[in-house]
Amino acid sequence: MRLTIRLLRETDGRWIGDVPELPGVTVYGATAEEATIKVKALALRVIAEEIEHGEMRPDADTLQFSTAA
């Protein structure tokens, strides 16, 4: 499973990180690094919930994050 991390800087300086492949996985961070760490952690929690509830995607045996340019 390949997940894309999108980062956007708000006008107030905060960073928004999201993973478009996982609806609802959106976080704020004070820095781009903090937003990246937080969005990865949230994505992993969402995937863990899917596994626990038998909703695991067939391609979830491997996981790769990439940052959108």
mmCIF file as Biopython writes it, N, C-alpha, C and O atoms, coordinates in Angstrom:
data_model
#
loop_
_atom_site.group_PDB
_atom_site.id
_atom_site.type_symbol
_atom_site.label_atom_id
_atom_site.label_alt_id
_atom_site.label_comp_id
_atom_site.label_asym_id
_atom_site.label_entity_id
_atom_site.label_seq_id
_atom_site.pdbx_PDB_ins_code
_atom_site.Cartn_x
_atom_site.Cartn_y
_atom_site.Cartn_z
_atom_site.occupancy
_atom_site.B_iso_or_equiv
_atom_site.auth_seq_id
_atom_site.auth_asym_id
_atom_site.pdbx_PDB_model_num
ATOM 1   N N  . MET A ? 1  ? 0.854   -1.163 0.000  1.0 0.0 1  A 1 
ATOM 2   C CA . MET A ? 1  ? 0.000   0.000  0.000  1.0 0.0 1  A 1 
ATOM 3   C C  . MET A ? 1  ? 0.904   1.232  0.000  1.0 0.0 1  A 1 
ATOM 4   O O  . MET A ? 1  ? 1.802   1.363  0.832  1.0 0.0 1  A 1 
ATOM 5   N N  . ARG A ? 2  ? 0.651   2.113  -0.934 1.0 0.0 2  A 1 
ATOM 6   C CA . ARG A ? 2  ? 1.429   3.341  -1.016 1.0 0.0 2  A 1 
ATOM 7   C C  . ARG A ? 2  ? 0.560   4.508  -0.572 1.0 0.0 2  A 1 
ATOM 8   O O  . ARG A ? 2  ? -0.523  4.723  -1.115 1.0 0.0 2  A 1 
ATOM 9   N N  . LEU A ? 3  ? 1.026   5.247  0.400  1.0 0.0 3  A 1 
ATOM 10  C CA . LEU A ? 3  ? 0.296   6.389  0.937  1.0 0.0 3  A 1 
ATOM 11  C C  . LEU A ? 3  ? 1.067   7.668  0.647  1.0 0.0 3  A 1 
ATOM 12  O O  . LEU A ? 3  ? 2.288   7.718  0.794  1.0 0.0 3  A 1 
ATOM 13  N N  . THR A ? 4  ? 0.350   8.688  0.239  1.0 0.0 4  A 1 
ATOM 14  C CA . THR A ? 4  ? 0.958   9.970  -0.086 1.0 0.0 4  A 1 
ATOM 15  C C  . THR A ? 4  ? 0.711   10.952 1.048  1.0 0.0 4  A 1 
ATOM 16  O O  . THR A ? 4  ? -0.417  11.100 1.517  1.0 0.0 4  A 1 
ATOM 17  N N  . ILE A ? 5  ? 1.752   11.611 1.477  1.0 0.0 5  A 1 
ATOM 18  C CA . ILE A ? 5  ? 1.624   12.656 2.490  1.0 0.0 5  A 1 
ATOM 19  C C  . ILE A ? 5  ? 1.662   14.004 1.779  1.0 0.0 5  A 1 
ATOM 20  O O  . ILE A ? 5  ? 2.625   14.335 1.087  1.0 0.0 5  A 1 
ATOM 21  N N  . ARG A ? 6  ? 0.592   14.774 1.966  1.0 0.0 6  A 1 
ATOM 22  C CA . ARG A ? 6  ? 0.559   16.129 1.408  1.0 0.0 6  A 1 
ATOM 23  C C  . ARG A ? 6  ? 0.746   17.117 2.552  1.0 0.0 6  A 1 
ATOM 24  O O  . ARG A ? 6  ? 0.119   16.990 3.604  1.0 0.0 6  A 1 
ATOM 25  N N  . LEU A ? 7  ? 1.603   18.088 2.341  1.0 0.0 7  A 1 
ATOM 26  C CA . LEU A ? 7  ? 1.856   19.122 3.337  1.0 0.0 7  A 1 
ATOM 27  C C  . LEU A ? 7  ? 1.524   20.484 2.754  1.0 0.0 7  A 1 
ATOM 28  O O  . LEU A ? 7  ? 1.835   20.775 1.599  1.0 0.0 7  A 1 
ATOM 29  N N  . LEU A ? 8  ? 0.890   21.310 3.569  1.0 0.0 8  A 1 
ATOM 30  C CA . LEU A ? 8  ? 0.508   22.652 3.146  1.0 0.0 8  A 1 
ATOM 31  C C  . LEU A ? 8  ? 0.721   23.585 4.325  1.0 0.0 8  A 1 
ATOM 32  O O  . LEU A ? 8  ? 0.344   23.274 5.455  1.0 0.0 8  A 1 
ATOM 33  N N  . ARG A ? 9  ? 1.325   24.727 4.050  1.0 0.0 9  A 1 
ATOM 34  C CA . ARG A ? 9  ? 1.547   25.694 5.122  1.0 0.0 9  A 1 
ATOM 35  C C  . ARG A ? 9  ? 0.415   26.717 5.147  1.0 0.0 9  A 1 
ATOM 36  O O  . ARG A ? 9  ? 0.099   27.338 4.132  1.0 0.0 9  A 1 
ATOM 37  N N  . GLU A ? 10 ? -0.177  26.878 6.303  1.0 0.0 10 A 1 
ATOM 38  C CA . GLU A ? 10 ? -1.252  27.846 6.503  1.0 0.0 10 A 1 
ATOM 39  C C  . GLU A ? 10 ? -0.659  29.257 6.594  1.0 0.0 10 A 1 
ATOM 40  O O  . GLU A ? 10 ? 0.542   29.415 6.810  1.0 0.0 10 A 1 
ATOM 41  N N  . THR A ? 11 ? -1.491  30.261 6.431  1.0 0.0 11 A 1 
ATOM 42  C CA . THR A ? 11 ? -1.021  31.643 6.511  1.0 0.0 11 A 1 
ATOM 43  C C  . THR A ? 11 ? -0.523  32.007 7.908  1.0 0.0 11 A 1 
ATOM 44  O O  . THR A ? 11 ? 0.290   32.919 8.060  1.0 0.0 11 A 1 
ATOM 45  N N  . ASP A ? 12 ? -1.007  31.300 8.924  1.0 0.0 12 A 1 
ATOM 46  C CA . ASP A ? 12 ? -0.556  31.563 10.296 1.0 0.0 12 A 1 
ATOM 47  C C  . ASP A ? 12 ? 0.724   30.806 10.649 1.0 0.0 12 A 1 
ATOM 48  O O  . ASP A ? 12 ? 1.197   30.889 11.782 1.0 0.0 12 A 1 
ATOM 49  N N  . GLY A ? 13 ? 1.293   30.061 9.681  1.0 0.0 13 A 1 
ATOM 50  C CA . GLY A ? 13 ? 2.560   29.366 9.905  1.0 0.0 13 A 1 
ATOM 51  C C  . GLY A ? 13 ? 2.427   27.898 10.251 1.0 0.0 13 A 1 
ATOM 52  O O  . GLY A ? 13 ? 3.404   27.155 10.153 1.0 0.0 13 A 1 
ATOM 53  N N  . ARG A ? 14 ? 1.233   27.457 10.658 1.0 0.0 14 A 1 
ATOM 54  C CA . ARG A ? 14 ? 1.046   26.037 10.961 1.0 0.0 14 A 1 
ATOM 55  C C  . ARG A ? 14 ? 1.099   25.214 9.678  1.0 0.0 14 A 1 
ATOM 56  O O  . ARG A ? 14 ? 0.873   25.727 8.582  1.0 0.0 14 A 1 
ATOM 57  N N  . TRP A ? 15 ? 1.398   23.947 9.833  1.0 0.0 15 A 1 
ATOM 58  C CA . TRP A ? 15 ? 1.434   23.020 8.717  1.0 0.0 15 A 1 
ATOM 59  C C  . TRP A ? 15 ? 0.272   22.048 8.826  1.0 0.0 15 A 1 
ATOM 60  O O  . TRP A ? 15 ? -0.044  21.566 9.914  1.0 0.0 15 A 1 
ATOM 61  N N  . ILE A ? 16 ? -0.365  21.760 7.693  1.0 0.0 16 A 1 
ATOM 62  C CA . ILE A ? 16 ? -1.404  20.742 7.612  1.0 0.0 16 A 1 
ATOM 63  C C  . ILE A ? 16 ? -0.798  19.563 6.867  1.0 0.0 16 A 1 
ATOM 64  O O  . ILE A ? 16 ? -0.177  19.727 5.817  1.0 0.0 16 A 1 
ATOM 65  N N  . GLY A ? 17 ? -0.986  18.384 7.420  1.0 0.0 17 A 1 
ATOM 66  C CA . GLY A ? 17 ? -0.566  17.162 6.747  1.0 0.0 17 A 1 
ATOM 67  C C  . GLY A ? 17 ? -1.774  16.263 6.557  1.0 0.0 17 A 1 
ATOM 68  O O  . GLY A ? 17 ? -2.588  16.105 7.468  1.0 0.0 17 A 1 
ATOM 69  N N  . ASP A ? 18 ? -1.891  15.673 5.371  1.0 0.0 18 A 1 
ATOM 70  C CA . ASP A ? 18 ? -2.982  14.733 5.164  1.0 0.0 18 A 1 
ATOM 71  C C  . ASP A ? 18 ? -2.537  13.601 4.254  1.0 0.0 18 A 1 
ATOM 72  O O  . ASP A ? 18 ? -1.532  13.697 3.549  1.0 0.0 18 A 1 
ATOM 73  N N  . VAL A ? 19 ? -3.319  12.521 4.290  1.0 0.0 19 A 1 
ATOM 74  C CA . VAL A ? 19 ? -3.086  11.347 3.440  1.0 0.0 19 A 1 
ATOM 75  C C  . VAL A ? 19 ? -4.361  11.152 2.630  1.0 0.0 19 A 1 
ATOM 76  O O  . VAL A ? 19 ? -5.352  10.646 3.156  1.0 0.0 19 A 1 
ATOM 77  N N  . PRO A ? 20 ? -4.352  11.550 1.343  1.0 0.0 20 A 1 
ATOM 78  C CA . PRO A ? 20 ? -5.578  11.487 0.547  1.0 0.0 20 A 1 
ATOM 79  C C  . PRO A ? 20 ? -6.176  10.090 0.410  1.0 0.0 20 A 1 
ATOM 80  O O  . PRO A ? 20 ? -7.385  9.955  0.222  1.0 0.0 20 A 1 
ATOM 81  N N  . GLU A ? 21 ? -5.355  9.057  0.502  1.0 0.0 21 A 1 
ATOM 82  C CA . GLU A ? 21 ? -5.857  7.688  0.364  1.0 0.0 21 A 1 
ATOM 83  C C  . GLU A ? 21 ? -6.646  7.221  1.583  1.0 0.0 21 A 1 
ATOM 84  O O  . GLU A ? 21 ? -7.347  6.210  1.522  1.0 0.0 21 A 1 
ATOM 85  N N  . LEU A ? 22 ? -6.535  7.952  2.687  1.0 0.0 22 A 1 
ATOM 86  C CA . LEU A ? 22 ? -7.248  7.596  3.924  1.0 0.0 22 A 1 
ATOM 87  C C  . LEU A ? 22 ? -8.088  8.794  4.363  1.0 0.0 22 A 1 
ATOM 88  O O  . LEU A ? 22 ? -7.579  9.682  5.047  1.0 0.0 22 A 1 
ATOM 89  N N  . PRO A ? 23 ? -9.352  8.834  3.984  1.0 0.0 23 A 1 
ATOM 90  C CA . PRO A ? 23 ? -10.211 9.966  4.345  1.0 0.0 23 A 1 
ATOM 91  C C  . PRO A ? 23 ? -10.196 10.230 5.850  1.0 0.0 23 A 1 
ATOM 92  O O  . PRO A ? 23 ? -10.271 9.309  6.663  1.0 0.0 23 A 1 
ATOM 93  N N  . GLY A ? 24 ? -10.101 11.490 6.190  1.0 0.0 24 A 1 
ATOM 94  C CA . GLY A ? 24 ? -10.108 11.882 7.595  1.0 0.0 24 A 1 
ATOM 95  C C  . GLY A ? 24 ? -8.747  11.926 8.247  1.0 0.0 24 A 1 
ATOM 96  O O  . GLY A ? 24 ? -8.628  12.379 9.386  1.0 0.0 24 A 1 
ATOM 97  N N  . VAL A ? 25 ? -7.710  11.469 7.557  1.0 0.0 25 A 1 
ATOM 98  C CA . VAL A ? 25 ? -6.361  11.496 8.126  1.0 0.0 25 A 1 
ATOM 99  C C  . VAL A ? 25 ? -5.741  12.850 7.793  1.0 0.0 25 A 1 
ATOM 100 O O  . VAL A ? 25 ? -5.072  13.019 6.774  1.0 0.0 25 A 1 
ATOM 101 N N  . THR A ? 26 ? -5.983  13.804 8.683  1.0 0.0 26 A 1 
ATOM 102 C CA . THR A ? 26 ? -5.509  15.175 8.540  1.0 0.0 26 A 1 
ATOM 103 C C  . THR A ? 26 ? -5.063  15.665 9.909  1.0 0.0 26 A 1 
ATOM 104 O O  . THR A ? 26 ? -5.758  15.463 10.904 1.0 0.0 26 A 1 
ATOM 105 N N  . VAL A ? 27 ? -3.901  16.310 9.958  1.0 0.0 27 A 1 
ATOM 106 C CA . VAL A ? 27 ? -3.350  16.788 11.224 1.0 0.0 27 A 1 
ATOM 107 C C  . VAL A ? 27 ? -2.748  18.176 11.041 1.0 0.0 27 A 1 
ATOM 108 O O  . VAL A ? 27 ? -2.504  18.622 9.920  1.0 0.0 27 A 1 
ATOM 109 N N  . TYR A ? 28 ? -2.516  18.841 12.156 1.0 0.0 28 A 1 
ATOM 110 C CA . TYR A ? 28 ? -1.779  20.100 12.184 1.0 0.0 28 A 1 
ATOM 111 C C  . TYR A ? 28 ? -0.467  19.888 12.911 1.0 0.0 28 A 1 
ATOM 112 O O  . TYR A ? 28 ? -0.379  19.060 13.818 1.0 0.0 28 A 1 
ATOM 113 N N  . GLY A ? 29 ? 0.566   20.642 12.512 1.0 0.0 29 A 1 
ATOM 114 C CA . GLY A ? 29 ? 1.832   20.625 13.218 1.0 0.0 29 A 1 
ATOM 115 C C  . GLY A ? 29 ? 2.472   22.001 13.168 1.0 0.0 29 A 1 
ATOM 116 O O  . GLY A ? 29 ? 2.194   22.787 12.263 1.0 0.0 29 A 1 
ATOM 117 N N  . ALA A ? 30 ? 3.322   22.292 14.133 1.0 0.0 30 A 1 
ATOM 118 C CA . ALA A ? 30 ? 4.013   23.579 14.170 1.0 0.0 30 A 1 
ATOM 119 C C  . ALA A ? 30 ? 5.066   23.666 13.073 1.0 0.0 30 A 1 
ATOM 120 O O  . ALA A ? 30 ? 5.391   24.756 12.603 1.0 0.0 30 A 1 
ATOM 121 N N  . THR A ? 31 ? 5.597   22.514 12.668 1.0 0.0 31 A 1 
ATOM 122 C CA . THR A ? 31 ? 6.596   22.448 11.601 1.0 0.0 31 A 1 
ATOM 123 C C  . THR A ? 31 ? 6.178   21.372 10.607 1.0 0.0 31 A 1 
ATOM 124 O O  . THR A ? 31 ? 5.303   20.555 10.893 1.0 0.0 31 A 1 
ATOM 125 N N  . ALA A ? 32 ? 6.809   21.381 9.441  1.0 0.0 32 A 1 
ATOM 126 C CA . ALA A ? 32 ? 6.521   20.347 8.446  1.0 0.0 32 A 1 
ATOM 127 C C  . ALA A ? 32 ? 6.899   18.976 9.000  1.0 0.0 32 A 1 
ATOM 128 O O  . ALA A ? 32 ? 6.195   17.995 8.759  1.0 0.0 32 A 1 
ATOM 129 N N  . GLU A ? 33 ? 7.998   18.901 9.735  1.0 0.0 33 A 1 
ATOM 130 C CA . GLU A ? 33 ? 8.437   17.628 10.321 1.0 0.0 33 A 1 
ATOM 131 C C  . GLU A ? 33 ? 7.421   17.109 11.331 1.0 0.0 33 A 1 
ATOM 132 O O  . GLU A ? 33 ? 7.095   15.922 11.330 1.0 0.0 33 A 1 
ATOM 133 N N  . GLU A ? 34 ? 6.922   17.987 12.186 1.0 0.0 34 A 1 
ATOM 134 C CA . GLU A ? 34 ? 5.926   17.577 13.183 1.0 0.0 34 A 1 
ATOM 135 C C  . GLU A ? 34 ? 4.643   17.093 12.503 1.0 0.0 34 A 1 
ATOM 136 O O  . GLU A ? 34 ? 4.069   16.082 12.907 1.0 0.0 34 A 1 
ATOM 137 N N  . ALA A ? 35 ? 4.196   17.815 11.473 1.0 0.0 35 A 1 
ATOM 138 C CA . ALA A ? 35 ? 2.991   17.401 10.751 1.0 0.0 35 A 1 
ATOM 139 C C  . ALA A ? 35 ? 3.202   16.050 10.078 1.0 0.0 35 A 1 
ATOM 140 O O  . ALA A ? 35 ? 2.290   15.223 10.056 1.0 0.0 35 A 1 
ATOM 141 N N  . THR A ? 36 ? 4.388   15.817 9.532  1.0 0.0 36 A 1 
ATOM 142 C CA . THR A ? 36 ? 4.701   14.537 8.886  1.0 0.0 36 A 1 
ATOM 143 C C  . THR A ? 36 ? 4.662   13.394 9.885  1.0 0.0 36 A 1 
ATOM 144 O O  . THR A ? 36 ? 4.081   12.344 9.610  1.0 0.0 36 A 1 
ATOM 145 N N  . ILE A ? 37 ? 5.274   13.592 11.038 1.0 0.0 37 A 1 
ATOM 146 C CA . ILE A ? 37 ? 5.282   12.552 12.080 1.0 0.0 37 A 1 
ATOM 147 C C  . ILE A ? 37 ? 3.857   12.256 12.549 1.0 0.0 37 A 1 
ATOM 148 O O  . ILE A ? 37 ? 3.467   11.096 12.680 1.0 0.0 37 A 1 
ATOM 149 N N  . LYS A ? 38 ? 3.090   13.309 12.798 1.0 0.0 38 A 1 
ATOM 150 C CA . LYS A ? 38 ? 1.720   13.128 13.283 1.0 0.0 38 A 1 
ATOM 151 C C  . LYS A ? 38 ? 0.831   12.439 12.255 1.0 0.0 38 A 1 
ATOM 152 O O  . LYS A ? 38 ? 0.020   11.585 12.614 1.0 0.0 38 A 1 
ATOM 153 N N  . VAL A ? 39 ? 0.972   12.800 10.976 1.0 0.0 39 A 1 
ATOM 154 C CA . VAL A ? 39 ? 0.104   12.213 9.961  1.0 0.0 39 A 1 
ATOM 155 C C  . VAL A ? 39 ? 0.471   10.746 9.727  1.0 0.0 39 A 1 
ATOM 156 O O  . VAL A ? 39 ? -0.412  9.931  9.458  1.0 0.0 39 A 1 
ATOM 157 N N  . LYS A ? 40 ? 1.747   10.397 9.823  1.0 0.0 40 A 1 
ATOM 158 C CA . LYS A ? 40 ? 2.142   8.987  9.711  1.0 0.0 40 A 1 
ATOM 159 C C  . LYS A ? 40 ? 1.549   8.184  10.867 1.0 0.0 40 A 1 
ATOM 160 O O  . LYS A ? 40 ? 1.013   7.095  10.662 1.0 0.0 40 A 1 
ATOM 161 N N  . ALA A ? 41 ? 1.645   8.720  12.071 1.0 0.0 41 A 1 
ATOM 162 C CA . ALA A ? 41 ? 1.123   8.015  13.246 1.0 0.0 41 A 1 
ATOM 163 C C  . ALA A ? 41 ? -0.388  7.810  13.132 1.0 0.0 41 A 1 
ATOM 164 O O  . ALA A ? 41 ? -0.890  6.728  13.435 1.0 0.0 41 A 1 
ATOM 165 N N  . LEU A ? 42 ? -1.119  8.844  12.696 1.0 0.0 42 A 1 
ATOM 166 C CA . LEU A ? 42 ? -2.561  8.715  12.556 1.0 0.0 42 A 1 
ATOM 167 C C  . LEU A ? 42 ? -2.916  7.714  11.460 1.0 0.0 42 A 1 
ATOM 168 O O  . LEU A ? 42 ? -3.836  6.914  11.626 1.0 0.0 42 A 1 
ATOM 169 N N  . ALA A ? 43 ? -2.199  7.753  10.349 1.0 0.0 43 A 1 
ATOM 170 C CA . ALA A ? 43 ? -2.455  6.795  9.265  1.0 0.0 43 A 1 
ATOM 171 C C  . ALA A ? 43 ? -2.251  5.365  9.754  1.0 0.0 43 A 1 
ATOM 172 O O  . ALA A ? 43 ? -3.042  4.483  9.421  1.0 0.0 43 A 1 
ATOM 173 N N  . LEU A ? 44 ? -1.217  5.129  10.530 1.0 0.0 44 A 1 
ATOM 174 C CA . LEU A ? 44 ? -0.964  3.780  11.055 1.0 0.0 44 A 1 
ATOM 175 C C  . LEU A ? 44 ? -2.067  3.345  12.012 1.0 0.0 44 A 1 
ATOM 176 O O  . LEU A ? 44 ? -2.447  2.174  12.027 1.0 0.0 44 A 1 
ATOM 177 N N  . ARG A ? 45 ? -2.585  4.275  12.812 1.0 0.0 45 A 1 
ATOM 178 C CA . ARG A ? 45 ? -3.695  3.930  13.713 1.0 0.0 45 A 1 
ATOM 179 C C  . ARG A ? 45 ? -4.946  3.564  12.920 1.0 0.0 45 A 1 
ATOM 180 O O  . ARG A ? 45 ? -5.650  2.617  13.271 1.0 0.0 45 A 1 
ATOM 181 N N  . VAL A ? 46 ? -5.222  4.305  11.861 1.0 0.0 46 A 1 
ATOM 182 C CA . VAL A ? 46 ? -6.397  4.012  11.029 1.0 0.0 46 A 1 
ATOM 183 C C  . VAL A ? 46 ? -6.244  2.641  10.373 1.0 0.0 46 A 1 
ATOM 184 O O  . VAL A ? 46 ? -7.194  1.859  10.337 1.0 0.0 46 A 1 
ATOM 185 N N  . ILE A ? 47 ? -5.058  2.351  9.858  1.0 0.0 47 A 1 
ATOM 186 C CA . ILE A ? 47 ? -4.811  1.049  9.229  1.0 0.0 47 A 1 
ATOM 187 C C  . ILE A ? 47 ? -4.936  -0.066 10.262 1.0 0.0 47 A 1 
ATOM 188 O O  . ILE A ? 47 ? -5.498  -1.121 9.968  1.0 0.0 47 A 1 
ATOM 189 N N  . ALA A ? 48 ? -4.418  0.157  11.462 1.0 0.0 48 A 1 
ATOM 190 C CA . ALA A ? 48 ? -4.532  -0.853 12.522 1.0 0.0 48 A 1 
ATOM 191 C C  . ALA A ? 48 ? -5.998  -1.139 12.850 1.0 0.0 48 A 1 
ATOM 192 O O  . ALA A ? 48 ? -6.368  -2.294 13.058 1.0 0.0 48 A 1 
ATOM 193 N N  . GLU A ? 49 ? -6.827  -0.107 12.897 1.0 0.0 49 A 1 
ATOM 194 C CA . GLU A ? 49 ? -8.267  -0.292 13.139 1.0 0.0 49 A 1 
ATOM 195 C C  . GLU A ? 49 ? -8.898  -1.124 12.028 1.0 0.0 49 A 1 
ATOM 196 O O  . GLU A ? 49 ? -9.713  -2.008 12.292 1.0 0.0 49 A 1 
ATOM 197 N N  . GLU A ? 50 ? -8.516  -0.837 10.783 1.0 0.0 50 A 1 
ATOM 198 C CA . GLU A ? 50 ? -9.051  -1.607 9.659  1.0 0.0 50 A 1 
ATOM 199 C C  . GLU A ? 50 ? -8.662  -3.080 9.768  1.0 0.0 50 A 1 
ATOM 200 O O  . GLU A ? 50 ? -9.479  -3.963 9.506  1.0 0.0 50 A 1 
ATOM 201 N N  . ILE A ? 51 ? -7.428  -3.339 10.151 1.0 0.0 51 A 1 
ATOM 202 C CA . ILE A ? 51 ? -6.966  -4.724 10.320 1.0 0.0 51 A 1 
ATOM 203 C C  . ILE A ? 51 ? -7.760  -5.397 11.435 1.0 0.0 51 A 1 
ATOM 204 O O  . ILE A ? 51 ? -8.235  -6.522 11.282 1.0 0.0 51 A 1 
ATOM 205 N N  . GLU A ? 52 ? -7.898  -4.693 12.556 1.0 0.0 52 A 1 
ATOM 206 C CA . GLU A ? 52 ? -8.611  -5.243 13.711 1.0 0.0 52 A 1 
ATOM 207 C C  . GLU A ? 52 ? -10.060 -5.586 13.395 1.0 0.0 52 A 1 
ATOM 208 O O  . GLU A ? 52 ? -10.605 -6.551 13.931 1.0 0.0 52 A 1 
ATOM 209 N N  . HIS A ? 53 ? -10.677 -4.803 12.533 1.0 0.0 53 A 1 
ATOM 210 C CA . HIS A ? 53 ? -12.093 -5.001 12.207 1.0 0.0 53 A 1 
ATOM 211 C C  . HIS A ? 53 ? -12.299 -5.806 10.927 1.0 0.0 53 A 1 
ATOM 212 O O  . HIS A ? 53 ? -13.400 -5.839 10.377 1.0 0.0 53 A 1 
ATOM 213 N N  . GLY A ? 54 ? -11.238 -6.450 10.460 1.0 0.0 54 A 1 
ATOM 214 C CA . GLY A ? 54 ? -11.348 -7.290 9.272  1.0 0.0 54 A 1 
ATOM 215 C C  . GLY A ? 54 ? -11.547 -6.526 7.977  1.0 0.0 54 A 1 
ATOM 216 O O  . GLY A ? 54 ? -12.053 -7.074 6.998  1.0 0.0 54 A 1 
ATOM 217 N N  . GLU A ? 55 ? -11.155 -5.270 7.971  1.0 0.0 55 A 1 
ATOM 218 C CA . GLU A ? 55 ? -11.320 -4.433 6.785  1.0 0.0 55 A 1 
ATOM 219 C C  . GLU A ? 55 ? -9.982  -4.172 6.091  1.0 0.0 55 A 1 
ATOM 220 O O  . GLU A ? 55 ? -9.854  -3.235 5.302  1.0 0.0 55 A 1 
ATOM 221 N N  . MET A ? 56 ? -8.995  -5.002 6.391  1.0 0.0 56 A 1 
ATOM 222 C CA . MET A ? 56 ? -7.663  -4.769 5.838  1.0 0.0 56 A 1 
ATOM 223 C C  . MET A ? 56 ? -7.685  -4.850 4.316  1.0 0.0 56 A 1 
ATOM 224 O O  . MET A ? 56 ? -8.297  -5.749 3.739  1.0 0.0 56 A 1 
ATOM 225 N N  . ARG A ? 57 ? -7.027  -3.924 3.692  1.0 0.0 57 A 1 
ATOM 226 C CA . ARG A ? 57 ? -6.937  -3.912 2.238  1.0 0.0 57 A 1 
ATOM 227 C C  . ARG A ? 57 ? -5.949  -4.987 1.793  1.0 0.0 57 A 1 
ATOM 228 O O  . ARG A ? 57 ? -4.962  -5.239 2.485  1.0 0.0 57 A 1 
ATOM 229 N N  . PRO A ? 58 ? -6.198  -5.619 0.659  1.0 0.0 58 A 1 
ATOM 230 C CA . PRO A ? 58 ? -5.316  -6.697 0.206  1.0 0.0 58 A 1 
ATOM 231 C C  . PRO A ? 58 ? -3.867  -6.258 0.010  1.0 0.0 58 A 1 
ATOM 232 O O  . PRO A ? 58 ? -2.953  -7.069 0.157  1.0 0.0 58 A 1 
ATOM 233 N N  . ASP A ? 59 ? -3.649  -4.994 -0.316 1.0 0.0 59 A 1 
ATOM 234 C CA . ASP A ? 59 ? -2.286  -4.519 -0.554 1.0 0.0 59 A 1 
ATOM 235 C C  . ASP A ? 59 ? -1.639  -3.922 0.697  1.0 0.0 59 A 1 
ATOM 236 O O  . ASP A ? 59 ? -0.623  -3.236 0.591  1.0 0.0 59 A 1 
ATOM 237 N N  . ALA A ? 60 ? -2.201  -4.168 1.862  1.0 0.0 60 A 1 
ATOM 238 C CA . ALA A ? 60 ? -1.694  -3.573 3.101  1.0 0.0 60 A 1 
ATOM 239 C C  . ALA A ? 60 ? -0.565  -4.375 3.738  1.0 0.0 60 A 1 
ATOM 240 O O  . ALA A ? 60 ? -0.106  -4.024 4.825  1.0 0.0 60 A 1 
ATOM 241 N N  . ASP A ? 61 ? -0.106  -5.443 3.088  1.0 0.0 61 A 1 
ATOM 242 C CA . ASP A ? 61 ? 0.992   -6.219 3.651  1.0 0.0 61 A 1 
ATOM 243 C C  . ASP A ? 61 ? 2.299   -5.440 3.647  1.0 0.0 61 A 1 
ATOM 244 O O  . ASP A ? 61 ? 3.174   -5.689 4.476  1.0 0.0 61 A 1 
ATOM 245 N N  . THR A ? 62 ? 2.433   -4.513 2.732  1.0 0.0 62 A 1 
ATOM 246 C CA . THR A ? 62 ? 3.583   -3.610 2.715  1.0 0.0 62 A 1 
ATOM 247 C C  . THR A ? 62 ? 3.036   -2.189 2.736  1.0 0.0 62 A 1 
ATOM 248 O O  . THR A ? 62 ? 1.948   -1.917 2.229  1.0 0.0 62 A 1 
ATOM 249 N N  . LEU A ? 63 ? 3.795   -1.311 3.318  1.0 0.0 63 A 1 
ATOM 250 C CA . LEU A ? 63 ? 3.347   0.077  3.463  1.0 0.0 63 A 1 
ATOM 251 C C  . LEU A ? 63 ? 4.492   0.989  3.118  1.0 0.0 63 A 1 
ATOM 252 O O  . LEU A ? 63 ? 5.614   0.806  3.591  1.0 0.0 63 A 1 
ATOM 253 N N  . GLN A ? 64 ? 4.203   1.983  2.285  1.0 0.0 64 A 1 
ATOM 254 C CA . GLN A ? 64 ? 5.217   2.941  1.889  1.0 0.0 64 A 1 
ATOM 255 C C  . GLN A ? 64 ? 4.613   4.334  1.917  1.0 0.0 64 A 1 
ATOM 256 O O  . GLN A ? 64 ? 3.543   4.566  1.355  1.0 0.0 64 A 1 
ATOM 257 N N  . PHE A ? 65 ? 5.302   5.262  2.576  1.0 0.0 65 A 1 
ATOM 258 C CA . PHE A ? 65 ? 4.887   6.654  2.590  1.0 0.0 65 A 1 
ATOM 259 C C  . PHE A ? 65 ? 5.739   7.414  1.590  1.0 0.0 65 A 1 
ATOM 260 O O  . PHE A ? 65 ? 6.939   7.161  1.477  1.0 0.0 65 A 1 
ATOM 261 N N  . SER A ? 66 ? 5.134   8.337  0.867  1.0 0.0 66 A 1 
ATOM 262 C CA . SER A ? 66 ? 5.891   9.254  0.028  1.0 0.0 66 A 1 
ATOM 263 C C  . SER A ? 66 ? 5.301   10.633 0.202  1.0 0.0 66 A 1 
ATOM 264 O O  . SER A ? 66 ? 4.099   10.781 0.425  1.0 0.0 66 A 1 
ATOM 265 N N  . THR A ? 67 ? 6.138   11.634 0.100  1.0 0.0 67 A 1 
ATOM 266 C CA . THR A ? 67 ? 5.683   13.014 0.262  1.0 0.0 67 A 1 
ATOM 267 C C  . THR A ? 67 ? 5.422   13.603 -1.108 1.0 0.0 67 A 1 
ATOM 268 O O  . THR A ? 67 ? 6.261   13.527 -2.005 1.0 0.0 67 A 1 
ATOM 269 N N  . ALA A ? 68 ? 4.245   14.193 -1.258 1.0 0.0 68 A 1 
ATOM 270 C CA . ALA A ? 68 ? 3.880   14.834 -2.530 1.0 0.0 68 A 1 
ATOM 271 C C  . ALA A ? 68 ? 4.779   16.037 -2.755 1.0 0.0 68 A 1 
ATOM 272 O O  . ALA A ? 68 ? 5.067   16.792 -1.827 1.0 0.0 68 A 1 
ATOM 273 N N  . ALA A ? 69 ? 5.208   16.204 -3.965 1.0 0.0 69 A 1 
ATOM 274 C CA . ALA A ? 69 ? 6.071   17.343 -4.293 1.0 0.0 69 A 1 
ATOM 275 C C  . ALA A ? 69 ? 5.259   18.536 -4.708 1.0 0.0 69 A 1 
ATOM 276 O O  . ALA A ? 69 ? 5.820   19.586 -5.020 1.0 0.0 69 A 1 
#
